[in-house]
Amino acid sequence: MKKHFIVILTGVVIGIAALLLVRFGNPGNMGFCIACFLRDIAGALKLHTAGNVQYLRPEILGLVLGAFLVAFFAKEFKPVGGSAPFSRFTLGFFVMIGALMFLGCPLRMFLRLGAGDLNAVSGLIGFVIGIGIGVVFLNKNFSFERNYELSKMEGLLPIIVVIGLLIVFVAAPAVLAFSEEGKAPGSLHAPLLIALGAGLVAGILAQRSRFCTVGGIRDAIMLRDFHLLFGALAVIFTVVIGSLILGKFNLSFDGQPVAHKDWLWNGLGMLLVGWASVLLGGCPLRQLILSAEGNTDSAITVVGLIAGAAFAHNFGLASSGAGPTFNGQIAVVIGLVVTLAVSIFYSLKNSRE
């Protein structure tokens, strides 16, 4: 187990951080949700006008800065890019559509499972099926074009943007749109330093361990390699123990925070997330870490995630506690069709070469 120590430690720390962030003010079962936090950031930047989900989440800023710092000093900051950028943007867009159908990214799915939310079980089933479909296409020669070495400035620009946002958050918060008190989940948040610190620590560990919720299941299916999967299991185990200690464990379909009980669309939303993420090479958390290492393809994917969040809330695609919307259902189906088209195109293209 020695070789698995760092990825297990990452999962344990992320689980503890999620519990603490909820304890200090974040929404229930949403201590660390990449999709939810990027959606809130989109709102803070006024890319959408849904008043209940607007906050510049410091956890995301800390995650990127922590990963960048450790990558830089470990000489792993290597700007690259140019690999099917618009395909990556589009898939990132639809990953967010699927996540907002389910109401959470893969990491939040594991946090919800650890807290006893049985609605997340159908999400997990769909997620595994989606990853399995993605693996089928990987085995049929799916891959995007190669990327190319870029200038240091290209890799640093996303970091400069993150630092700029942090400065605005601290020095001129009135420039941003924040949810008014009482308008959850955007109005619920941990104090700045706690949230930023949690993000920094998680970013450092995730960069060193290559932690990825999608990669763990992909490698288990494709290679019978369970290394990364131990990290995801550590998140669940830590949250189960922590929730029991804190008296927050609720093994039920009912009374779950920011969740709905439509098992079919929970499953289909996460199927889309799993499938598209396999093609992209990692989950939303992994895309942020890769962006911090200078990978501009991943940075473009993150922009796609943010665009998807803005579009979802501007056009009524995101689910709520009452369930999925019809517009959201149509968007998930379109996302599955687009992901299938991308999968077939690149598989056939590479098979001919």
Salt bridges, closest charged atoms under 4 A:
ASP40 OD1 - ARG39 NE 2.97
ASP40 OD2 - ARG57 NE 2.84
GLU76 OE1 - ARG208 NH1 3.10
GLU76 OE1 - ARG210 NH2 3.06
ASP117 OD2 - ARG112 NE 2.77
ASP219 OD1 - ARG218 NE 2.91
ASP254 OD1 - LYS261 NZ 2.63
GLU353 OE2 - LYS349 NZ 3.03
